[in-house]
């Protein structure tokens, strides 16, 4: 690996830019440690899941710039970005990452509001009399 590899992860409105370099397993998001940035344990697990899948939690340093969306969307976007960056490092990681489902972009987003309705599906209250 010459210097650093980068990739983009997206989920809902969240976009993360991931920079992967050789190191000792330090993960920073927006210049904060990932455990400080994501206070919930299951979101922390989402971020390190691709590294655990290939058993490389202490081989790479990960720097992430996250923007948009909420913390859950950012965590899942970071997961996709890390998986994509790992593929750039070594294509042999693909079977393990693919089997775990880390290479899929989750297409679900917010449904648009329809005219004549209050929200996407919520209608105005009907009054017969």
Secondary structure, 3 states (H helix, E strand, C coil): CCCEEEEEEEECCEEEEEEEEECCCCEEECCEEHHHHCCCHHHHHHHHHHHHHCCCCCCEEEEEEEECCCHHHHHHHHHHHHHHHHHHHCHHHHHHHHHHCCCCCCCCCCCCCCCCECCCCCECCCCCC
